[in-house]
Every structure is written in structure tokens, then in C-alpha cells.
Amino acid sequence: MNREIKFRAWDGANMQVENFDLSSTGRITAGPMSLKAQRHILMQFTGLHDKNGNEIYEGDVVAERLMLGDSYTMNYPVVWDQRGMFAVNNYPITHFYEIEVIGNIYENPELLKS
């Protein structure tokens, strides 16, 4: 499966997420800010979209609606796992069809608290 290689980065100094592009040389070129390894954490695009069409990145927090009697929602971070794939709740992200991006682990850490 071919997927678009895209990144965004968490800028810890300015407390914001910004998008980045890969140039034709395969090097990361910054948008409105310059990438500094000391303060930026890269998040890679998974190649997938949530139920609303939003791009899903590593580090996003996604909500899964569960229907077990009463319906309720569980929130999970998107991670790159030891099997070499993007995963949610220890399952490949492709196993989920009703997930929605609701934030990310840097700007919205409270979404993962029980």
C-alpha cells in the first residue's frame, strides 16, 4: 500500500502543533517554523482518515464508540508499535472503522485520563 509521507511536529517551546512536508530530496522542510530537534517531536501521518475524513497522525487521540448495552466512548492514543504498524489499543489501526480524532497527546493529555 502506498501512502503519502507527511509529518507534523509538536513544538514544545511554543506549545503548538505545526505541519511539515517532505521535499523531493526526502528531507523535512519546515513550514512557518524551523525544525529544532531539541524542542520538536515529529508525528507521522498514518495514511488513514477517521470517520469524518480527518487525517490520523501518530500521537493523535482517537475516540472509539462502543455499543455494549449502553453506548460509551473509549479514548486511545495512536502509536507506532513493536510490530511496525500504527496501532490503537494494541490493535492495528486498520481494525477500527468508527474512530474519530478528538485531539493529540501533547495539546490534550487530559483526554487519556480515566
Sequence and secondary structure as in RCSB ss.txt:
>XXXX:A:sequence
MNREIKFRAWDGANMQVENFDLSSTGRITAGPMSLKAQRHILMQFTGLHDKNGNEIYEGDVVAERLMLGDSYTMN
YPVVWDQRGMFAVNNYPITHFYEIEVIGNIYENPELLKS
>XXXX:A:secstr
      EEEEETTTTEEEEEEE TTS EEESSS   TTTEEEEEEEEEE TTS EEETTEEEEEEEESSSEEEEE
EEEEE TTSSEEETTEEGGG SSEEEEEETTT GGGG  
